[in-house]
Amino acid sequence: MTNDEPHTSREPTAKSDGGATEQYIPLDAVPESAPRPDLDWGTRIAAAVPSMPRLLKYAIAIAVAVLWIVPFLGLFMASFRPLGEILAGWWHVEGMTITFENYRRAWSYQTAPMGRALFNTLVVTVPAVLVVMLLGAMAAYPFARFEFPLKTMLFFFILLVMAAPPELVAMGNYNTLREIGLFDSYMGLILVHIGWGLGWVVLFLRNYLLGIPEELEEAARIDGASRYQIFRTIILPLSTPALVSVAVIQFTWVWNAFFFPLVFMRSPELYLAPQVLPLMTGRIQVEWGLVAAGSVMTMAVPVFLFLMLERYYKQGMVAAVTD
């Protein structure tokens, strides 16, 4: 065969070495997996049955999951049914009527439309999340890498602020926002959420950054990179799982926050989704289907965000806790 001829599959050949013959197996004859032991069905079932302690853990986990899911299931079913069927019991499925009337009414409710409230909530939540992520990363990096005076005291002060109740934060910022003209405005509420969430974000990201090898930064400094370049090109990309975890948790907290909007927002046209839900109860009779539909629309956004970023969220949470 010359060099110009195309290469074809080689047939099994025999190799002789001192009288011994070795047969090569062709590639297509090699099995994809190792042979399994030949066990009867009784042995396989006995091996698959969990032990009693593990079975008890499974039972407890399933019971907790059912207790957690049942209220949401009732809320979800009530959002698609008329009020008469809800009052009779949402668990009765005989002759169940499926309707989207509750969602239509909640979206354009006369006194507090949920459509406008969801947009207002998004206007407050997105800046509060992005700014906290950026400032938290910039503050956590010095705590993880540098040595400076009062480092331990400042870190302890951050932990102390985290332990403060939200009522204390509201009392300290109520008059301040009135004096600077940010009361009853999105900017004032965003600043309150940023200050409230910055402490735990710094703690979370600092624990994550401690797990990043310092040799990467030393190699970049030898190549002439500045601290800013190291932070932008090395630290931030490697901190993506932690930043995603921060974004999901902070988004959920700000989106579902009720106390801060209740204290700092007064104009009905600026109400957020958690403020609008209590207004749908009605004066004479509670419109449970309307409230259920508004609740489902409110919780759908953070749930959808978590499902999209679940993989990165798990990586960031595990690394920040273990490191």
Steps between C-alpha positions, in 0.01 A plus 500: 500500500648834395475827690236629257259216563218570749520341843254215549394307806756243605395139532580302816859384482707251689830584662753224559750532786701193590234259383212681676229652288302811615175588324402873486130574548352745247371832636137430420517176699599673828195526734392845610466406868640244737309173533244500778482221755232246428262550795150375543207739551476431872860604558459813289186608687664434837799714397274784383288517817640775729588434859263591782680827600510615140137401448406709805687800356316457170165488679573817699620684189191399304270604785666843527480544122129416497429743785691769310334435162137453605434871580652605169294238319184635661597856409571399141172312459301784659643747249334309211159440659196720570424614853212255554721197441776642721261549793385140462863382531778522247576130544168400341578433136165358387355734241790742536476814287823639355493874432752782454256765619681542831829578322331747266334684788815500713712635214273802454347534847326836532666634817837321476573327167750218533650571158619845606609370841719232343668761281560723802648208690734425211613864491603477867639146502738505203713801613498379860639164388762629253639768731519262796687245286756756383555674834499168686772357276711816529469498881549124543827489300701713750364299792613179331843610376632813677617579850408848623432669835168428671426216257363270770295779659346604170411143414343456843302820444365358174385188683343718768300695241375171356355412840300824518124461442345675197291718731820658630618573146163655415507727805849623416422573136145636518592857594817492290312423181248773580773759552685423177181477294514126420202392707223338294735446206660204332850636560450519876363145515787371286756660732335339803511157336864551402603593851299215652639232268862612477607339829410141422628537143844608625510206742387254233741616230791530743462132593489407132808707409703330771474180296656653186876420488720804555756355256281613211521861615875475567558370148297788357697753706827355370367556148441865587126501570365759741263430787209631295590276206531199729163574655331552163657219298562231764294552815168596343494218239595240761234639735215449252331217699511706820371811324214302350412367846504856635281618214238227552478547878503880490246505216266276697532707816448836333221371276302356790579776751189644662618696802731752330252594222227528762706753698664703224240498218177698527378574146258233365644529149843403640382195693696178462355152458511402871309822582235433238406149614326607825293752303338218297319347796190713451281676757201266538636160396855383444566428134717194559539423131615855431752491785624158390551616142691807615714287730586256222601783267714654774689181583539390137784743424749393773413132445572534128829677575604223740422227246714673237800551732464190716829340392711808575304565819589157640869539412524839669315392814710186547831681443413792728396270785780246475779755452 
